[in-house]
Amino acid sequence: MAYNTRPTVRRTILGRKLTKAREAKGLSVEAVAAEAGVSDAAIYRHESGHTAVKPTMIPFYVKLYDVTDQNEIRRWTEWAKKAKEKGPWASSGQTIGPSHQDYADAESLSEELRIWEPVVIHGLLQTKLYSEAVIRTAATVRPGQLPSEGAEVEDLVKLREARKEILDRDIPPRIWAVLGESAVRTPPTAKDPESHREQIQHLLNLGETKVTIQVLPMSSGLHVGTSGSFSIISFEDIDMVFREGYRDGSFVDEEEKVRSYRARYERLQSQALSIIDTRQFLHETLTALNKG
């Protein structure tokens, strides 16, 4: 079924909640549409995130699905309001693609992030110098276009710095990051070894209070993360996956596929160094850099 509008992460989250509630009640989309007096397509658009659910529709869904938990009703209402809002990255459409806008928005709304990055340090864990180096050496910012050396790079760095603000919230999301050894050992630039030392120290600092970090050593051999980086993003009782390396990136919210990514992440955690051994590895890496 084709739609003219693109589902956003805010609308998709509420849509997943409504889908789960409908399926738990054993109702078809057609039955819900008949009760609401709307077309089948209207319900499909609500559940797929192509159309925002008006807050005034929440009482209808609550009654039809026999939802009695007041906290859940409140959450549905809040998500309906959020779904009509634009995320803080909406104005960056000329700088980053729509899926990466949604990913930044998802980070800002999440309760938990489970991150796998095999090649580079994840954006939330980067120092400003590291971010600048990654952006300047990126293959593309938009398909077929190299990053400029001026305002565009500066704008992208500002956006990445803004994303990191969630780490300093009163109640930040819980973050677990598994990083490939090559991501840790590869310097952001050969001309400035200090930026590499600063990045490793930054990981150690984050690991003390804000982020749980594990390093997956190359000695582990082939692993289930060889297809590329991904993040599992949790919002209350909904999990979504964002995959890098698919042009602009892509979201996965089908429950069966999300479960497979959860299993994949657990396997990566089991193969990675323990949290304590990771800190030792980072300390040893920093010591070697200081000697060099």
Buried (B, 14 or more C-beta within 10 A) or exposed (E): EEEEEEBBBBBBBBBBBBBBBBEEEEBEBEBBBEBBEBEBBBBBBBBBBBBBBEBEBBEBBBEBBEBEEEEBBEBBBEBBBBBEEEBBBEEBEEBBBBBBBBBBBBBBBBBBBBBBBBEBBBBBBBBBBBBBBBBBEEEEBBEEEEBEEEEBBEBBBBBBEBBBEBBEEEEBBBBBBBBBBEBBBEBBBEEEBEBBBBBBBBBBEBBEEBBBBBBBBEEBEEBBBEEEBBBBBBBBEBBBBBBBEEEBBBBBBEBEEBEBBBEBBEEBBEBBBEEEEBBEBBEEBBEEBEEE
